[in-house]
Amino acid sequence: MSRAGRYAVGALGLALAVSALASAGPDAAAGQDAKHAVWDGNRTTPAHLIPLRDENDEPIIPTETDPLPFSVRFTCGPCHDYKTIQGGWHFNAMTATKSGRSGEPWLQVDPKTGTILPLSYRKWAGTFDPMALGLTTWDFTLLFGRHFPGGGPAEPPDEEVLAEPASRWSVSGKAEMNCLACHNKSGRQDPSEWAKQVLRENLRWAATAAGGVGEVGGMASRLKGTWDIYDGPNLDDHEWAVVPSVKYRTVDFDSKHRIFFDLNYPPSDDRCLACHSVSPVDAAQWSADADVHSTAGLKCTDCHRNNLGHAIVRGYEGEAAETGNTTAESFTCRGCHLGENAAGEKSVVPGRLGAPFPKHTGLPLVHFKRLACTVCHSGPKPTDGFTRVRTSRANRLGIYGVAKWSTDLPAVIEPVYAKDARHKISPHRLVWPAFWAKISGEEAVPLKPEDVEAAAGDILKPEERIAGILIALSQVMAEDETPVLVSGRFVFAPNVDGGIDASERAGAKADTPALWGIGKGGDVLPLVPKFDPDAADKDPAVETRLLEFLQALGTVPGAPGQPVIIVKKTLYRLVDGFLDMSEAPPEFAGAAGPGWLAEGTLAPLASDFDIRTVTAKAGTEQTLTEEQVRLVLEALARSGERSDLVYISGGRMFRLGKDGKLTAKRDAAAEPVTWPLAHNVRPAQQSLGWNGCTDCHSGGSDFFFTTLRGTGPLLTANVEKRSAASFMGLGGLFQRFFGLSFITRPLFKVVLAVCAFVIGALVFLAGLLFLGRLAGFLEKRSEP
Amino acid sequence: MMFTIIVFLSFIGVVAGLAFHRFRTTREEARATILYSELFKKYAAWLALRTLQSARKASPKAWWEYIKALPLWRLPVLEKWLFVGLYGSFAYLAASGFFFAIFVPRGLYGFPLVGHVCAGGLFAACLAVIVIIKGRNFISVPKPVSLSPALFDPRKMGITAARVKLAAFWLFALTGFLLALTALLPMMPLLRTSGQKFMFEFHRYCALASLLAAMVFAGLELFSPPKG
C-alpha cells in the first residue's frame, strides 16, 4: 500500500473510532442490555473466547507475576447480568420471599457430638434457620460451600461481612456465583478441587482452580486474619502460611490474553449430578441405573430449565401457581405426559420432548386422586426396612482425593410415602434429626456442636485418647507391626486419619478384657512379653523395647501422668531419659502392663470408661452411648445452662430424670425431616402395579407394612418405630384387610361376570320378547 | 356437583310423582276438576297434610311394625332370604353410595367401600336369581302396534300403573346389569383412564336410575289402591 493509501486507511479508522465513541453512551448501553436479555433466535451456543477480569474489573494478563484469580462477576457479567442471575434458585435461598416445595435441607453432621441438624434458609418444615442458630454465612459457607455453585451465603453483602467480626471474608474473599460450575463443558471442571479450595478458605480462588483455568497454591486458612489480597505473597513463609496464588494455564489463552471457555448453554447432567447424586448405600457403581428420562436421551435441563433469571423449573405440581411461571406446568409429570395442570385441567399440550401418553390400563381412578405419579414411578421400589441412600450434599459425595470425604452419616432413607402439601401421597426422603437442645417454651432450640463439645470436655473423646496412645506406640513399631487394643470382640488399630478402626475377631467373646498388644501377621502379641525382670539371663532386647514404649507413650498428648510398665513386681519408668527399674510399691500389687503414674497412683493406659465406650460402639455407626449422653447432659447442666436440656436421636427425646437416669419419649422436635423425591424415575415395567394390584395391596406388602426404625448417632434400643402406612396417614388394619381381600378378588370377578351375563341375557331376551310382540311376530300364549 | 343436583331433582320428582299417583287414584277431590291449576292446589294441600300426618306417625317402633308386617316374611324360606339379600344389599349400596357421593368430597373409601363391593356382589347374585325365577311375571303383553295418530297420544298409549311397574322391574334389572358391568370392567385390565372415568360416572347414573326404578316399583307395589 502506498503512503497516501496508508494515511487514508488511518484517517478512516480514526473517523470510525470517533464516531463510535460519539455514539456510545447510556442509550447504547441500554441497547446492549436489551440485546443480551433477548434471544436472537439462533440455537447455537456462541464460542466464549473472552478476556478474564479480576475482582477489581481489571484485565488479567496470565503471564504477569502473581496475577489475581478471575472474577465471574466481571468476566461473565458484561454479557450476562449478574444481579439477575443472583435471583436464581441456586443463589436466592436467603433472599427469596417464597420457599417453594420442600427440598433437601443442608445437614450439619458432627459425629463427635452426635449432631445431625437439618438447616435451610428457606422456610421448610422440619428445618432450622441457620441464622437463628447463630451460624453466620461464613460458618455456613465453610460447612457446605463444598457443594455450592458459589453465590448466596458464600457471597454475602458487605454490610453482613462487617457484621461478622469472627469471619475471615477479607482474607478468603467471597465465592462469587461460579458459572463454570454448571456451564463448563470441559472435563477439567473439577468439583473436588472446588471443595478443597473452599475448605482452604480460598474462596475467591475456587472458581479459577475448579474450572481448570489455573493452578492455585497456598491456603488462606493459614494466613493471619489481618492479611489482605493487596498484601501480596508472604515472603517469610514458603512452607506453611503460603498466600494463595494462581498460575494460569497460559496455553488456553490467545495472544490477546483471551481464554477459550468450552461452555454448554444448558448444563450437562454431570454438572447437576455433582451436587444432586443419590445412590443406594450398598449399590455397586456398575449396577446402578440412570433415570429413565436420561436413558431416553433427555438431559436434566430439558425439564429443569430456566431463563437468565435462573429460576429453575423444579417440576412439581403447583409450582406454576406459586411462581407465576406458567411454563412450569408443562414440566410436571402430568403436564408433560397427560397435558394436565395441578387441578387436572387439560391446560397444556402433552407430549413435550416426546413424552409418551400413559395408558394406565385397569388402574382405578382413586390412585390419580390420592397419589402423586412418583409413588409408582420414582425412587427405589419399597423393600423390607426401606432403602438407605447417600446424597451428594448430605454425605459429601463426589469429592475425590487421598482422604475419604464421603460419610455414612446421616442415614437418608427412601422411599417414605407420606402426604405432601397437596395432601397427596408421594415418596419422600427422610432423615432423623439428632442434636442437643435446650427447651424454650414448647420448642427445642438446638445447641451449637462446639458449645456442647466445650461443655462435655473429655466425655466425647474416648476414641481420641485411645487413638493417641496407639499412634504414639506406632512410632516405635517395626514395619510389620501395628499397635492394637483388644477389647471384647474387637481389635482396635490406628488409621491414617488419626482415628481408630475396629475389626471383629472371629470367635472372640464379648467379655474379653482389654489388652494392649502388637498386631503382627494376623496375630496379636502382648505389648509387654512375658519375662522375669529378676532373671540373670533375661534378653536385653526386651528391656530396650520397654524403653521405646515408654518413650513413645511419653509423647501422648494430654497424658494423665508418667508412663510406666509393671512386670511382675518390677516398675519400669523413664528417669532422665534412661530406663529405670525399681520395685513396684505394694499398693500396685496385682497390676501388670503399661499405665500412667500420677501422684503416687497408678492409672490404666486407657480408662474403663474409654474402653467400655469404644468397645460398645465398635462395629456400629453410632458415635454416642447412653452413658455419654447422660454424662454430657450433666456436664451441660453444670456449665450454667439452666434450661431443660435434652438430646434428640432416633426419633426420641432423651433427658435426665430426677433419679439421674436417662429417660426417653416421643416429641415433635424428634420428628424426622422429609422432602419429596422425584428421581430416579423407573421404566414403566418397573413401576408399582405393573405386576398387578398385589404389588401394594397384599396382606404383607412392603409398601404398607414395612417398618422404619429411627436411626441416629446414639447407640440405643430406644428408637422410634413406624409402619409405612402410618406415614401415609392410613390405618394399617384396614390396609391389611383390604390387601387380603385381593386373595378372593379373582373369584369375585368371576361371580360378578356370571351374574352380569345372566341378568343381561334375560333383560335382552325380555326386550326381544317385548319387541316381537309389539311387532306382532309373537302371539300371546293362550292360558290353558 | 352436577350429579348431586340431578340426584336431588330426580328424587324429588319421583317422590312427588308417586304421591300424585296416589292422590289421583285415591282421593275424590282429584277427580273434581279438570283444571290443572286447581288440581295442583288440591294436590299441594293434600301432600302437605299427608306429610304432616306421616311425620307425626313416624317412629322407630312404627317403622319396625311396618317392616314386620311386610308380606316378605311370609314367603318360603329360600325365597325369603333371597329377597332379604336383595333388599338389604340394595339398601346398603344405595345408602353408602349416595351418602358418600353427595356428602363426602373424598367419595366412598375405607371399610364402607369394602362393604359396598361385597354388597354389590350379593346384589348381583340375588338379582340374577330373581330375574330367572320371577322375570316371567313381569313380561309385558302389548298389542301389536299399528300406525295411527293414537300412537302419539299419551292418554291412548295404555300407560297404566301396572305397566309402569313392569317397566320399573325391567329397568331395575337392566340397571342392575349395567351396575354389575360398570363395577366389573374397571377391575379388569381393559380400560384406560378415560374409560375408567366414564365407567365411574356411568356407574353413578346407573345407580341413580336403579334407585328411581326401585322407588317407582316399590311405590306402586306398596301403595297401590285396594283392588275391587
Chai-1 contact restraints between the chains, C-beta under 6 A:
chainA,res_idxA,chainB,res_idxB,connection_type,confidence,min_distance_angstrom,max_distance_angstrom,comment,restraint_id
A,K359,B,R192,contact,1.0,0.0,6.0,A-B,restraint_1
A,H360,B,T193,contact,1.0,0.0,6.0,A-B,restraint_2
A,T361,B,P189,contact,1.0,0.0,6.0,A-B,restraint_3
A,T361,B,R192,contact,1.0,0.0,6.0,A-B,restraint_4
A,G362,B,P189,contact,1.0,0.0,6.0,A-B,restraint_5
A,L365,B,Q196,contact,1.0,0.0,6.0,A-B,restraint_6
A,L365,B,F200,contact,1.0,0.0,6.0,A-B,restraint_7
A,F734,B,G110,contact,1.0,0.0,6.0,A-B,restraint_8
A,F748,B,G121,contact,1.0,0.0,6.0,A-B,restraint_9
A,K749,B,M187,contact,1.0,0.0,6.0,A-B,restraint_10
A,L752,B,G121,contact,1.0,0.0,6.0,A-B,restraint_11
A,L752,B,A124,contact,1.0,0.0,6.0,A-B,restraint_12
A,L752,B,A180,contact,1.0,0.0,6.0,A-B,restraint_13
A,L752,B,L184,contact,1.0,0.0,6.0,A-B,restraint_14
A,A753,B,L184,contact,1.0,0.0,6.0,A-B,restraint_15
A,C755,B,A124,contact,1.0,0.0,6.0,A-B,restraint_16
A,C755,B,A125,contact,1.0,0.0,6.0,A-B,restraint_17
A,C755,B,A128,contact,1.0,0.0,6.0,A-B,restraint_18
A,C755,B,A180,contact,1.0,0.0,6.0,A-B,restraint_19
A,A756,B,F177,contact,1.0,0.0,6.0,A-B,restraint_20
A,A756,B,A180,contact,1.0,0.0,6.0,A-B,restraint_21
A,A756,B,L181,contact,1.0,0.0,6.0,A-B,restraint_22
A,V758,B,A128,contact,1.0,0.0,6.0,A-B,restraint_23
A,I759,B,L127,contact,1.0,0.0,6.0,A-B,restraint_24
A,I759,B,A128,contact,1.0,0.0,6.0,A-B,restraint_25
A,I759,B,V131,contact,1.0,0.0,6.0,A-B,restraint_26
A,I759,B,A173,contact,1.0,0.0,6.0,A-B,restraint_27
A,I759,B,G176,contact,1.0,0.0,6.0,A-B,restraint_28
A,I759,B,F177,contact,1.0,0.0,6.0,A-B,restraint_29
A,G760,B,F177,contact,1.0,0.0,6.0,A-B,restraint_30
A,L762,B,V131,contact,1.0,0.0,6.0,A-B,restraint_31
A,L762,B,G135,contact,1.0,0.0,6.0,A-B,restraint_32
A,V763,B,A173,contact,1.0,0.0,6.0,A-B,restraint_33
A,V763,B,L174,contact,1.0,0.0,6.0,A-B,restraint_34
A,V763,B,F177,contact,1.0,0.0,6.0,A-B,restraint_35
A,A766,B,W170,contact,1.0,0.0,6.0,A-B,restraint_36
A,F770,B,S140,contact,1.0,0.0,6.0,A-B,restraint_37
A,R773,B,P142,contact,1.0,0.0,6.0,A-B,restraint_38
A,L774,B,P142,contact,1.0,0.0,6.0,A-B,restraint_39
A,L774,B,V145,contact,1.0,0.0,6.0,A-B,restraint_40
A,G776,B,P144,contact,1.0,0.0,6.0,A-B,restraint_41
A,K780,B,V141,contact,1.0,0.0,6.0,A-B,restraint_42
